[in-house]
Amino acid sequence: MKINSSDRSGAGKKTSVRWFIIFMLFAVTSINYADRATLSITGDSVQSDLGLNSVSMGYVFSAFGWAYVIGQLPGGWLLDRFGSKIVITVSILFWSFFTLLQGAIGFFSAGTAIILLFILRFLVGFSEAPSFPGNGRVVASWFPSSERGTASAVFNSAQYFAIVIFSPLMGWLTHVFGWHSVFVIMGAAGILLAFVWIKTVYEPNCHPKINQAELAYIEKGGGLISMDDRQMKTEKDSKWPYIKQLLTSRMLIGVYIAQYCITTLTYFFLTWFPVYLVQARGMSILEAGFVASLPALCGFGGGVLGGIASDFLLKKGRSLTFARKAPIILGMVLSCSMIICNYTSSAWLVVIIMSLAFFGKGFGALGWAVVSDTSPKECAGLSGGLFNMFGNIASITTPIIIGYIVNATGSFNGALVFVGANAVAAILSYLLLVGPIERVVLVKQEQNPSRTLSV
């Protein structure tokens, strides 16, 4: 059902359907990140059973990242062509199915199992590629500018919530039933969630429970409520020429570099952090599962507070640029504190320091709010895909680089310095490269092919 758009005055009290939509994004993203983290929690057991050294384990960890990066632009194109709802539904179904299949690799010999594990992790990564660009499109269409920081922070903070809730569960499942059970249960949970998504999520103009007041509020505040209207499909046939224009924006290049650095922090926590707790700090897998949830809980709190703080600054009259950059820079400063762990032998002090670092990482994770603020309306999916592609190159490089550092030095000290240095690089990128944060306006190729970008 499409809401009649002839009257945007919106008499009466507005509904709050947009916050249910962000709840669904939060739920989907929680499962998304839990499925990414399955191998992290089970990593020590998998490494032992399959006879992998640290370098080999780093490459297996990176399998997800290779496919996730490769799939970003095709995923963004699919989102712009077919809309967020259907593409995200298919994405959930496929990544959950491939997660479930990983539970069966124990029935094969070690060499075959390693190959199958790499392939299935690769397929999970490719299937998840449209998820975050899709989230960014949904926020851009459902939320006014003044609420996008909070909305983006809520769905982005699901990555920490997933670790808080699912790390102890997966650690317990590994301890009691073996590592295979983790993949089966998480895969089945995702398949069930896909059916809930398809039944409850719609575009703003089509949602049966939204009223004119809320629709008018979203549109007046800059929400792109008609992004997926059928009458706009004719404008969605050719987006590839716009990629060159996006890549000529100094602002966006700075955002992409910073996102790569911030994602390096994310993938340290998603891949090597539980292994670090077991191998460097002497914890059991069960203990590591529970302990890993404590920094993640702080990351969740920091993620939500960062978005709220950013929107608060915006409502108080500060510029969009200041409102987005200030939390990012402060968060990255806090993240650098993880290097202090190299100078203490106390396991619990390490947990406290990591919790502070993860809080900072969450507080500064406003990249998707920046994407919603800057993406051109003509190709929001591709813009988000490009952003996510650059950022998630770190999902490939981080586990491999850390694997080589640990293998070469026999210690995680160099790994923590490497991750902390990326936080510093993110700060420098926002300070020196990004400049003012504004929505990119694309130049129609047929009108003026000599120009590349107007901001």
FIFI-164023 format. One record per residue: x, y, z of N, C-alpha, C in turn. Coordinates in steps of 0.1 Angstrom, whole numbers, padded with zeros to 4 digits, always signed. Example, Ala and Ser with C-alpha at 12.3 -4.5 7.8 and 13.67 -1.06 7.14 Angstrom:
<rs>
+0132-0057+0078+0123-0045+0078+0132-0033+0078/+0128-0022+0071+0137-0011+0071+0129+0000+0079/
</rs>
This chain:
<rs>
+0008-0012+0000+0000+0000+0000+0009+0012+0000/+0006+0021-0009+0014+0034-0010+0006+0045-0004/+0012+0053+0005+0006+0064+0011+0003+0075+0001/-0008+0081+0001-0011+0092-0008-0002+0104-0005/+0006+0108-0014+0016+0119-0012+0011+0133-0015/-0002+0134-0018-0006+0147-0022-0007+0157-0011/-0008+0152+0002-0008+0161+0013+0003+0157+0023/+0013+0166+0025+0024+0164+0034+0022+0172+0047/+0011+0178+0049+0010+0187+0061+0010+0179+0074/+0004+0166+0073+0005+0157+0085-0002+0162+0097/-0015+0163+0097-0022+0167+0108-0022+0156+0119/-0023+0160+0132-0023+0151+0143-0010+0146+0147/-0010+0138+0157+0003+0133+0163+0009+0123+0154/+0022+0124+0151+0029+0115+0142+0032+0102+0148/+0031+0092+0140+0035+0078+0144+0050+0077+0146/+0055+0066+0150+0069+0064+0153+0074+0051+0146/+0069+0049+0134+0072+0037+0127+0087+0036+0124/+0093+0048+0121+0107+0048+0118+0116+0042+0128/+0112+0042+0141+0120+0036+0152+0118+0021+0152/+0107+0016+0148+0106+0001+0146+0115-0003+0135/+0115+0005+0124+0124+0001+0113+0139+0000+0118/+0143+0010+0126+0157+0009+0131+0159-0002+0141/+0148-0006+0148+0149-0018+0156+0152-0031+0148/+0145-0032+0136+0147-0043+0127+0161-0043+0121/+0166-0031+0118+0180-0030+0113+0189-0034+0124/+0186-0031+0136+0195-0035+0147+0195-0050+0149/+0183-0056+0148+0182-0071+0149+0190-0078+0138/+0188-0073+0126+0195-0079+0114+0210-0078+0115/+0214-0066+0119+0229-0063+0120+0235-0071+0132/+0227-0074+0142+0232-0082+0153+0235-0096+0148/+0226-0102+0141+0228-0115+0135+0240-0115+0125/+0240-0104+0117+0251-0102+0107+0264-0103+0114/+0266-0096+0124+0279-0096+0131+0282-0108+0139/+0271-0114+0144+0273-0127+0152+0278-0138+0142/+0273-0138+0130+0277-0148+0120+0292-0145+0116/+0296-0132+0115+0310-0129+0112+0319-0134+0123/+0314-0133+0136+0322-0136+0147+0323-0151+0151/+0315-0159+0144+0314-0174+0148+0328-0180+0148/+0336-0177+0137+0349-0183+0136+0359-0177+0146/+0357-0165+0151+0365-0159+0161+0364-0166+0174/+0351-0168+0178+0349-0175+0191+0353-0190+0191/+0351-0196+0179+0355-0210+0178+0369-0212+0173/+0376-0201+0171+0389-0201+0164+0399-0210+0170/+0401-0210+0183+0411-0218+0189+0409-0233+0187/+0396-0237+0189+0392-0251+0187+0394-0255+0172/+0389-0246+0163+0391-0249+0149+0405-0250+0145/+0413-0241+0150+0428-0241+0147+0434-0254+0152/+0430-0258+0164+0436-0271+0169+0431-0283+0161/+0418-0284+0158+0413-0295+0152+0418-0297+0137/+0420-0285+0130+0424-0286+0116+0439-0284+0114/+0446-0282+0125+0461-0281+0125+0466-0268+0118/+0460-0257+0120+0464-0244+0114+0474-0237+0122/+0484-0231+0116+0493-0221+0123+0486-0207+0123/+0493-0197+0129+0487-0184+0129+0486-0178+0116/+0495-0180+0107+0494-0174+0093+0482-0180+0086/+0481-0193+0086+0470-0200+0079+0457-0196+0085/+0456-0194+0098+0444-0190+0105+0441-0175+0100/+0451-0167+0099+0449-0153+0094+0442-0153+0080/+0447-0162+0071+0441-0163+0058+0426-0168+0058/+0424-0178+0067+0410-0183+0068+0401-0171+0074/+0406-0164+0084+0398-0153+0089+0395-0143+0078/+0405-0141+0068+0404-0131+0058+0394-0135+0047/+0390-0147+0046+0382-0152+0035+0369-0144+0034/+0363-0141+0045+0351-0133+0046+0354-0119+0039/+0365-0113+0043+0368-0100+0038+0370-0099+0023/+0377-0109+0017+0379-0108+0003+0365-0107-0004/+0356-0116-0001+0343-0116-0008+0335-0104-0004/+0336-0100+0008+0328-0088+0013+0332-0076+0005/+0345-0074+0003+0349-0062-0005+0345-0064-0020/+0347-0075-0025+0344-0077-0040+0329-0075-0042/+0321-0078-0032+0306-0078-0034+0300-0064-0032/+0308-0054-0027+0302-0041-0023+0296-0034-0035/+0303-0032-0046+0297-0025-0057+0286-0032-0064/+0287-0045-0066+0275-0052-0071+0263-0052-0062/+0266-0053-0049+0256-0052-0039+0249-0038-0039/+0257-0028-0040+0251-0014-0040+0243-0012-0053/+0247-0018-0064+0239-0017-0076+0226-0024-0075/+0226-0036-0069+0214-0043-0067+0204-0036-0058/+0209-0029-0048+0201-0021-0039+0194-0010-0046/+0202-0003-0055+0196+0008-0062+0186+0003-0073/+0189-0009-0078+0180-0014-0089+0167-0020-0083/+0168-0028-0072+0157-0035-0068+0151-0031-0054/+0158-0021-0048+0153-0016-0035+0159-0024-0023/+0158-0017-0011+0165-0023+0001+0158-0035+0006/+0145-0035+0006+0137-0046+0013+0141-0060+0007/+0139-0061-0006+0141-0075-0012+0156-0079-0012/+0165-0069-0015+0179-0073-0015+0184-0077-0002/+0180-0070+0009+0184-0074+0022+0178-0087+0026/+0166-0090+0022+0160-0103+0025+0168-0114+0019/+0171-0113+0007+0179-0124+0000+0193-0125+0006/+0199-0114+0010+0212-0113+0016+0212-0121+0029/+0202-0119+0038+0201-0126+0050+0200-0141+0048/+0191-0145+0039+0189-0159+0036+0202-0166+0032/+0209-0160+0023+0221-0167+0018+0232-0167+0028/+0235-0156+0035+0246-0156+0045+0243-0166+0056/+0230-0167+0060+0226-0176+0071+0228-0191+0066/+0224-0194+0054+0225-0207+0049+0240-0212+0048/+0249-0203+0043+0263-0206+0042+0269-0207+0056/+0264-0199+0066+0269-0201+0080+0265-0215+0085/+0253-0219+0083+0248-0232+0088+0256-0243+0082/+0260-0242+0069+0268-0253+0063+0282-0255+0069/+0287-0244+0075+0300-0245+0081+0300-0255+0093/+0288-0258+0098+0287-0268+0109+0290-0282+0104/+0290-0284+0091+0292-0298+0086+0307-0301+0081/+0316-0291+0082+0329-0293+0077+0337-0303+0085/+0333-0306+0097+0340-0315+0106+0339-0330+0101/+0330-0332+0091+0328-0346+0086+0338-0349+0075/+0347-0339+0071+0356-0340+0061+0370-0341+0066/+0380-0346+0059+0394-0347+0063+0399-0333+0065/+0410-0332+0072+0415-0318+0076+0418-0309+0064/+0425-0315+0054+0428-0307+0042+0415-0302+0035/+0406-0311+0033+0393-0307+0026+0385-0298+0035/+0385-0300+0048+0378-0291+0057+0383-0277+0056/+0396-0275+0056+0402-0262+0055+0397-0254+0042/+0397-0262+0031+0393-0256+0018+0378-0252+0019/+0370-0261+0024+0356-0259+0025+0353-0247+0034/+0360-0246+0045+0358-0235+0055+0362-0222+0048/+0372-0221+0040+0376-0209+0033+0365-0205+0023/+0360-0215+0016+0350-0213+0005+0337-0208+0012/+0333-0214+0023+0320-0210+0029+0321-0197+0036/+0333-0194+0042+0335-0180+0047+0335-0170+0036/+0340-0173+0025+0340-0165+0013+0326-0162+0009/+0318-0172+0008+0304-0171+0004+0295-0163+0014/+0298-0164+0027+0292-0156+0037+0295-0142+0035/+0308-0139+0032+0312-0125+0030+0305-0119+0018/+0304-0126+0007+0298-0121-0005+0283-0119-0003/+0276-0128+0004+0262-0127+0007+0259-0115+0016/+0268-0112+0025+0266-0100+0034+0269-0087+0028/+0275-0087+0016+0280-0074+0010+0269-0063+0010/+0256-0066+0006+0246-0055+0005+0241-0050+0019/+0245-0057+0030+0238-0054+0042+0240-0040+0047/+0252-0035+0049+0254-0022+0054+0251-0011+0044/+0254-0012+0031+0249-0002+0022+0234-0001+0023/+0227-0013+0024+0213-0013+0026+0208-0006+0038/+0215-0008+0049+0212-0001+0062+0213+0014+0060/+0223+0018+0053+0225+0033+0050+0214+0038+0042/+0209+0031+0032+0198+0035+0023+0185+0036+0031/+0183+0026+0040+0171+0026+0048+0171+0038+0057/+0182+0041+0064+0183+0053+0072+0181+0066+0065/+0187+0067+0053+0185+0079+0045+0171+0081+0040/+0163+0071+0039+0149+0072+0034+0139+0073+0046/+0143+0068+0057+0133+0068+0068+0136+0079+0079/+0147+0086+0079+0151+0095+0089+0154+0109+0084/+0150+0119+0091+0154+0133+0088+0169+0134+0092/+0176+0144+0087+0190+0146+0090+0192+0147+0105/+0183+0154+0113+0186+0156+0127+0185+0143+0135/+0181+0132+0129+0180+0119+0137+0189+0109+0131/+0196+0112+0120+0204+0101+0113+0216+0097+0121/+0222+0106+0129+0233+0102+0137+0229+0091+0147/+0218+0094+0154+0213+0084+0164+0209+0071+0157/+0201+0072+0146+0197+0060+0139+0208+0052+0134/+0218+0058+0127+0230+0051+0122+0238+0045+0134/+0239+0052+0145+0246+0047+0156+0239+0035+0162/+0226+0035+0162+0219+0023+0168+0221+0011+0160/+0219+0011+0146+0222-0001+0139+0236-0005+0139/+0245+0005+0139+0260+0002+0139+0264-0004+0152/+0258+0001+0163+0261-0005+0176+0257-0019+0178/+0249-0024+0168+0245-0039+0169+0258-0048+0168/+0268-0043+0162+0280-0051+0161+0286-0054+0175/+0285-0045+0184+0289-0047+0198+0279-0055+0205/+0266-0052+0203+0256-0060+0210+0257-0074+0206/+0260-0077+0194+0261-0091+0189+0272-0098+0197/+0283-0092+0200+0294-0098+0207+0290-0100+0222/+0283-0089+0228+0278-0090+0241+0269-0102+0243/+0260-0104+0234+0250-0114+0236+0255-0128+0231/+0261-0128+0219+0264-0141+0213+0277-0147+0216/+0287-0138+0220+0300-0144+0224+0299-0154+0236/+0292-0150+0247+0291-0160+0257+0283-0172+0253/+0272-0170+0245+0264-0181+0240+0273-0191+0231/+0281-0185+0222+0289-0193+0213+0300-0200+0221/+0306-0193+0231+0316-0199+0239+0310-0211+0247/+0298-0209+0252+0292-0220+0259+0289-0232+0250/+0283-0229+0238+0280-0239+0228+0293-0247+0224/+0304-0240+0222+0317-0246+0219+0321-0255+0230/+0320-0250+0242+0325-0258+0254+0316-0270+0256/+0303-0270+0254+0294-0281+0258+0292-0290+0246/+0289-0284+0234+0285-0292+0223+0295-0293+0211/+0306-0285+0212+0316-0285+0202+0314-0274+0192/+0324-0270+0185+0324-0258+0177+0314-0259+0165/+0311-0271+0161+0302-0272+0149+0288-0267+0152/+0283-0268+0165+0270-0264+0169+0268-0249+0167/+0279-0241+0169+0278-0227+0168+0272-0223+0154/+0278-0229+0144+0274-0225+0130+0260-0229+0127/+0256-0241+0131+0243-0246+0129+0232-0237+0135/+0234-0233+0148+0224-0226+0155+0223-0211+0150/+0235-0205+0147+0235-0191+0142+0229-0191+0128/+0232-0200+0120+0226-0201+0106+0211-0202+0106/+0206-0211+0115+0192-0212+0116+0185-0200+0121/+0191-0193+0131+0185-0181+0136+0184-0170+0125/+0194-0169+0116+0193-0159+0106+0182-0162+0096/+0180-0175+0092+0170-0178+0083+0156-0175+0088/+0154-0177+0101+0141-0173+0107+0139-0158+0107/+0150-0150+0109+0149-0136+0109+0146-0130+0095/+0151-0137+0085+0148-0132+0071+0133-0132+0069/+0125-0141+0074+0111-0142+0072+0104-0131+0080/+0109-0127+0092+0104-0116+0100+0106-0103+0092/+0118-0101+0086+0121-0089+0079+0112-0087+0067/+0110-0097+0059+0101-0095+0047+0087-0092+0051/+0082-0096+0063+0069-0094+0067+0066-0080+0074/+0077-0074+0078+0075-0062+0087+0081-0049+0081/+0090-0050+0071+0098-0038+0067+0093-0034+0053/+0090-0021+0052+0085-0015+0039+0093-0002+0037/+0091+0004+0025+0096+0018+0022+0086+0027+0029/+0090+0039+0032+0082+0049+0039+0068+0051+0033/+0068+0053+0020+0055+0055+0012+0046+0043+0012/+0051+0031+0016+0043+0019+0014+0040+0013+0028/+0045+0018+0039+0043+0011+0051+0028+0013+0056/+0021+0002+0059+0007+0003+0063+0004+0010+0076/+0014+0012+0085+0012+0018+0098+0017+0032+0099/+0023+0038+0089+0028+0052+0090+0016+0061+0087/+0016+0073+0094+0006+0083+0090+0012+0095+0083/+0004+0104+0078+0009+0115+0071+0018+0124+0079/+0015+0125+0092+0023+0134+0100+0038+0129+0101/+0040+0116+0103+0054+0111+0103+0060+0112+0089/+0052+0109+0079+0058+0110+0066+0062+0124+0062/+0054+0133+0066+0058+0147+0063+0070+0152+0071/+0071+0147+0084+0082+0150+0093+0095+0145+0087/+0095+0133+0082+0107+0127+0076+0111+0134+0063/+0101+0137+0055+0104+0144+0042+0109+0158+0044/+0103+0165+0053+0107+0179+0056+0121+0180+0062/+0125+0170+0069+0138+0169+0075+0149+0164+0066/+0145+0161+0054+0156+0157+0044+0156+0142+0041/+0146+0134+0047+0145+0120+0044+0141+0118+0029/+0148+0108+0023+0146+0105+0009+0135+0095+0007/+0123+0099+0011+0112+0089+0012+0108+0082-0001/+0111+0088-0012+0107+0082-0025+0119+0075-0032/+0129+0071-0025+0141+0065-0030+0138+0053-0038/+0129+0045-0034+0126+0032-0040+0113+0032-0047/+0107+0043-0050+0094+0044-0058+0096+0038-0072/+0086+0031-0076+0087+0025-0090+0089+0035-0101/+0083+0047-0099+0085+0057-0109+0099+0062-0111/+0107+0059-0100+0121+0063-0101+0130+0053-0107/+0125+0041-0111+0133+0030-0116+0140+0034-0129/+0134+0043-0137+0140+0047-0149+0153+0054-0147/+0154+0060-0135+0167+0068-0132+0177+0058-0126/+0174+0046-0124+0183+0037-0117+0190+0027-0127/+0189+0030-0140+0195+0020-0149+0210+0022-0151/+0215+0034-0149+0229+0036-0152+0235+0044-0141/+0242+0037-0132+0249+0044-0121+0264+0044-0122/+0269+0035-0130+0284+0033-0130+0292+0045-0134/+0287+0054-0143+0295+0066-0146+0297+0075-0134/+0288+0073-0124+0289+0082-0112+0300+0078-0103/+0305+0066-0104+0316+0061-0095+0328+0070-0096/+0332+0074-0109+0344+0082-0111+0342+0096-0104/+0329+0101-0104+0327+0114-0098+0329+0113-0083/+0324+0102-0077+0325+0100-0062+0340+0099-0058/+0348+0093-0067+0362+0091-0064+0370+0103-0066/+0364+0114-0071+0372+0126-0073+0369+0136-0061/+0361+0132-0052+0358+0141-0040+0368+0139-0029/+0375+0149-0026+0385+0148-0015+0378+0145-0002/+0366+0150+0000+0359+0147+0012+0356+0132+0014/+0351+0126+0003+0348+0112+0003+0361+0103+0004/+0371+0107-0002+0384+0100-0001+0389+0099+0013/+0388+0111+0020+0392+0112+0034+0383+0103+0043/+0370+0103+0040+0361+0094+0047+0364+0079+0045/+0367+0076+0032+0370+0062+0029+0383+0057+0037/+0393+0066+0037+0406+0062+0044+0403+0060+0058/+0396+0070+0064+0393+0069+0079+0385+0056+0082/+0375+0053+0073+0367+0041+0075+0376+0028+0075/+0386+0028+0066+0395+0016+0065+0402+0015+0079/+0407+0026+0084+0414+0026+0097+0405+0021+0108/+0392+0027+0109+0383+0023+0119+0379+0008+0118/+0378+0004+0106+0374-0011+0104+0385-0020+0108/+0398-0015+0108+0409-0023+0113+0407-0026+0128/+0402-0016+0135+0399-0018+0149+0388-0029+0151/+0377-0027+0142+0366-0036+0143+0371-0051+0141/+0379-0053+0131+0383-0067+0128+0393-0073+0137/+0400-0064+0144+0409-0070+0155+0400-0076+0165/+0389-0069+0169+0380-0074+0179+0372-0086+0174/+0369-0086+0161+0360-0097+0156+0368-0110+0153/+0381-0108+0151+0389-0120+0147+0399-0124+0158/+0409-0116+0160+0420-0121+0169+0418-0118+0184/+0409-0109+0188+0408-0106+0202+0405-0118+0211/+0395-0127+0208+0393-0138+0217+0405-0148+0216/+0412-0149+0205+0424-0157+0204+0435-0151+0213/+0436-0138+0212+0446-0130+0221+0443-0134+0236/+0431-0134+0240+0427-0136+0254+0432-0151+0258/+0430-0160+0248+0433-0174+0251+0448-0176+0251/+0455-0171+0240+0469-0175+0238+0479-0165+0245/+0475-0153+0247+0484-0143+0253+0481-0141+0268/+0468-0143+0271+0464-0140+0285+0460-0152+0293/+0461-0164+0286+0459-0177+0293+0445-0180+0297/+0435-0175+0291+0421-0178+0294+0416-0190+0287/+0406-0197+0292+0400-0208+0285+0390-0202+0274/+0386-0210+0265+0376-0206+0254+0364-0201+0261/+0359-0208+0271+0347-0203+0278+0348-0190+0284/+0360-0188+0291+0363-0175+0297+0364-0164+0287/+0371-0167+0276+0373-0157+0265+0360-0153+0259/+0350-0162+0258+0337-0159+0253+0330-0149+0261/+0331-0151+0274+0324-0141+0284+0332-0128+0285/+0345-0129+0286+0353-0117+0288+0352-0108+0275/+0352-0114+0263+0351-0106+0251+0339-0098+0251/+0328-0102+0258+0316-0095+0258+0317-0082+0266/+0326-0081+0275+0327-0068+0284+0332-0056+0275/+0343-0057+0268+0346-0046+0259+0335-0043+0249/+0329-0054+0244+0318-0052+0234+0306-0044+0240/+0303-0047+0253+0292-0040+0260+0296-0025+0260/+0308-0022+0263+0313-0008+0263+0312-0002+0249/+0316-0010+0239+0314-0005+0225+0300-0002+0222/+0291-0010+0226+0277-0008+0224+0272+0005+0230/+0276+0007+0243+0272+0020+0249+0279+0032+0242/+0291+0030+0238+0298+0041+0231+0292+0044+0218/+0288+0034+0211+0281+0035+0198+0268+0043+0198/+0260+0040+0208+0247+0047+0209+0250+0061+0214/+0259+0063+0224+0262+0077+0229+0268+0086+0218/+0276+0080+0210+0283+0088+0199+0272+0093+0190/+0262+0085+0186+0252+0090+0177+0243+0101+0184/+0240+0098+0196+0232+0108+0204+0239+0121+0205/+0252+0120+0209+0260+0132+0210+0261+0140+0197/+0263+0133+0186+0264+0140+0173+0251+0147+0170/+0239+0141+0172+0226+0147+0169+0224+0159+0179/+0228+0157+0191+0226+0168+0201+0234+0180+0197/+0246+0178+0192+0254+0190+0187+0247+0197+0176/+0242+0188+0167+0235+0194+0155+0223+0202+0159/+0215+0197+0169+0203+0204+0173+0206+0217+0181/+0218+0217+0186+0222+0229+0194+0229+0240+0185/+0228+0237+0172+0232+0247+0162+0246+0246+0157/+0253+0235+0161+0267+0233+0156+0266+0228+0142/+0276+0230+0134+0275+0226+0120+0275+0211+0119/+0270+0206+0107+0270+0192+0105+0284+0186+0105/+0294+0194+0100+0308+0190+0100+0313+0188+0114/+0311+0197+0123+0316+0196+0137+0308+0185+0144/+0295+0184+0142+0287+0174+0149+0291+0160+0146/+0296+0158+0134+0300+0144+0130+0315+0142+0134/+0323+0152+0131+0338+0149+0133+0342+0149+0148/+0336+0157+0156+0340+0157+0170+0339+0144+0177/+0328+0137+0177+0327+0123+0183+0337+0113+0177/+0339+0114+0164+0348+0105+0157+0362+0107+0162/+0367+0119+0163+0380+0122+0167+0382+0118+0182/+0373+0122+0190+0374+0118+0205+0374+0103+0206/+0365+0096+0199+0365+0082+0200+0378+0075+0196/+0384+0080+0185+0397+0074+0181+0408+0077+0191/+0408+0088+0197+0418+0091+0208+0417+0080+0219/+0405+0077+0223+0403+0067+0234+0407+0053+0229/+0405+0051+0216+0409+0037+0211+0424+0035+0211/+0431+0045+0210+0446+0044+0211+0451+0038+0224/+0442+0038+0234+0446+0034+0248+0450+0019+0248/+0445+0011+0238+0448-0003+0238+0463-0007+0238/+0471+0002+0234+0486+0000+0233+0491-0002+0248/+0484+0004+0257+0489+0003+0271+0488-0011+0276/+0480-0020+0270+0480-0034+0274+0493-0041+0272/+0502-0036+0264+0515-0042+0262+0524-0040+0275/+0519-0031+0284+0528-0028+0296+0522-0033+0309/+0513-0042+0308+0507-0048+0320+0506-0063+0319/+0507-0070+0330+0505-0085+0330+0492-0089+0336/+0484-0079+0341+0471-0082+0347+0461-0084+0336/+0455-0096+0336+0445-0099+0326+0432-0090+0328/+0429-0087+0340+0417-0079+0342+0419-0064+0339/+0432-0059+0341+0435-0046+0337+0434-0045+0321/+0439-0056+0315+0438-0056+0300+0423-0055+0296/+0414-0062+0303+0400-0061+0299+0395-0047+0301/+0399-0040+0312+0394-0027+0314+0399-0017+0303/+0412-0019+0300+0418-0010+0290+0411-0012+0276/+0409-0025+0273+0402-0029+0260+0388-0024+0260/+0382-0024+0272+0368-0018+0273+0368-0004+0269/+0378+0004+0275+0378+0018+0272+0381+0020+0257/+0390+0012+0251+0393+0014+0237+0381+0010+0228/+0374+0000+0232+0362-0004+0225+0351+0006+0226/+0350+0012+0238+0340+0023+0240+0343+0035+0230/+0356+0038+0229+0360+0049+0220+0357+0045+0205/+0360+0033+0202+0357+0028+0188+0343+0030+0185/+0334+0026+0194+0320+0027+0192+0315+0042+0192/+0321+0050+0200+0317+0064+0201+0320+0071+0188/+0332+0067+0182+0336+0073+0169+0331+0067+0157/+0323+0057+0158+0319+0049+0146+0306+0056+0139/+0308+0068+0134+0297+0075+0128+0298+0076+0113/+0306+0066+0107+0308+0066+0093+0295+0065+0085/+0286+0057+0090+0274+0055+0082+0264+0067+0083/+0265+0074+0094+0258+0087+0095+0263+0097+0084/+0277+0097+0083+0283+0105+0073+0279+0101+0059/+0278+0088+0056+0273+0083+0043+0259+0088+0041/+0250+0086+0051+0236+0091+0049+0236+0106+0046/+0245+0113+0052+0245+0128+0050+0251+0132+0037/+0259+0124+0031+0267+0128+0019+0263+0121+0006/+0256+0109+0007+0254+0101-0005+0244+0109-0015/+0247+0109-0028+0238+0114-0038+0225+0106-0038/+0214+0113-0040+0201+0105-0040+0200+0096-0052/+0208+0099-0063+0207+0091-0075+0213+0077-0073/+0223+0076-0064+0230+0063-0063+0234+0061-0048/+0225+0061-0039+0228+0060-0025+0234+0046-0022/+0229+0036-0029+0234+0022-0027+0248+0021-0031/+0251+0026-0043+0265+0025-0048+0274+0033-0040/+0270+0045-0035+0278+0053-0027+0282+0046-0014/+0271+0040-0007+0274+0032+0005+0282+0020+0002/+0281+0014-0010+0289+0002-0013+0303+0006-0015/+0306+0017-0021+0320+0022-0023+0326+0025-0010/+0319+0032-0001+0324+0035+0013+0327+0022+0020/+0318+0012+0019+0320-0001+0027+0331-0009+0020/+0332-0008+0007+0343-0015+0000+0357-0011+0005/+0359+0003+0005+0372+0008+0010+0374+0004+0025/+0364+0006+0033+0365+0003+0047+0368-0011+0050/+0362-0020+0042+0363-0034+0046+0375-0041+0038/+0383-0033+0031+0396-0039+0028+0404-0043+0040/+0400-0036+0051+0407-0039+0064+0402-0053+0069/+0391-0058+0065+0387-0071+0069+0396-0082+0062/+0403-0078+0052+0412-0087+0045+0426-0085+0052/+0430-0073+0052+0444-0070+0057+0446-0072+0071/+0437-0069+0080+0439-0069+0094+0442-0083+0099/+0433-0093+0097+0437-0107+0102+0450-0112+0096/+0453-0109+0084+0465-0114+0078+0478-0107+0084/+0477-0094+0085+0489-0087+0090+0491-0091+0105/+0480-0092+0113+0482-0096+0127+0487-0110+0127/+0482-0119+0118+0487-0133+0118+0502-0133+0116/+0507-0125+0106+0522-0125+0103+0530-0119+0115/+0524-0108+0122+0531-0102+0133+0532-0112+0144/+0521-0119+0147+0522-0129+0158+0531-0141+0155/+0530-0145+0143+0539-0157+0139+0553-0153+0139/+0557-0141+0135+0571-0136+0134+0576-0133+0148/+0568-0127+0157+0573-0123+0170+0570-0132+0181/+0560-0140+0179+0555-0149+0191+0548-0141+0201/+0543-0129+0198+0537-0120+0207+0526-0112+0200/+0516-0107+0208+0506-0098+0203+0509-0083+0205/+0521-0080+0210+0524-0066+0213+0525-0058+0201/+0531-0063+0190+0532-0055+0178+0518-0054+0171/+0510-0064+0173+0496-0063+0168+0488-0052+0174/+0490-0050+0187+0482-0039+0194+0487-0025+0189/+0500-0024+0187+0506-0011+0182+0500-0009+0168/+0500-0019+0159+0494-0018+0146+0480-0013+0146/+0472-0018+0155+0458-0015+0155+0456+0000+0161/+0464+0003+0171+0463+0017+0177+0468+0027+0167/+0478+0024+0159+0483+0033+0149+0472+0037+0138/+0463+0027+0136+0452+0030+0126+0442+0040+0132/+0440+0039+0145+0431+0049+0152+0437+0063+0150/+0450+0065+0151+0457+0078+0148+0455+0082+0134/+0457+0073+0125+0455+0076+0111+0441+0081+0107/+0431+0075+0114+0417+0079+0112+0415+0094+0116/+0421+0097+0128+0420+0111+0133+0426+0121+0122/+0438+0117+0117+0445+0126+0108+0437+0128+0095/+0430+0117+0091+0422+0118+0078+0411+0127+0080/+0403+0126+0091+0392+0136+0093+0397+0150+0095/+0409+0152+0101+0414+0165+0104+0419+0172+0091/+0426+0164+0083+0434+0170+0072+0428+0168+0058/+0420+0158+0056+0415+0155+0043+0400+0158+0041/+0392+0154+0051+0377+0154+0048+0371+0168+0045/+0375+0178+0053+0369+0191+0051+0355+0192+0055/+0347+0201+0049+0333+0202+0053+0325+0190+0048/+0316+0185+0056+0307+0174+0053+0294+0179+0047/+0292+0176+0034+0280+0180+0027+0276+0169+0018/+0263+0170+0013+0258+0160+0004+0264+0163-0010/+0269+0152-0016+0275+0153-0029+0264+0154-0040/+0265+0164-0049+0256+0166-0060+0263+0162-0073/+0258+0152-0079+0264+0146-0091+0261+0154-0103/+0270+0155-0113+0268+0161-0126+0263+0151-0136/+0251+0154-0142+0246+0145-0152+0255+0144-0164/+0259+0132-0167+0270+0131-0178+0266+0137-0191/+0253+0135-0195+0249+0140-0208+0248+0155-0209/+0247+0161-0197+0246+0176-0197+0259+0183-0197/+0269+0178-0190+0282+0184-0189+0293+0174-0187/+0297+0167-0196+0307+0156-0194+0320+0161-0190/+0323+0173-0192+0337+0178-0189+0339+0180-0174/+0328+0182-0166+0329+0184-0152+0327+0171-0145/+0333+0169-0133+0333+0157-0126+0324+0157-0114/+0325+0167-0106+0318+0167-0093+0315+0181-0088/+0303+0182-0083+0299+0195-0076+0294+0192-0063/+0299+0199-0053+0295+0197-0039+0288+0209-0033/
</rs>
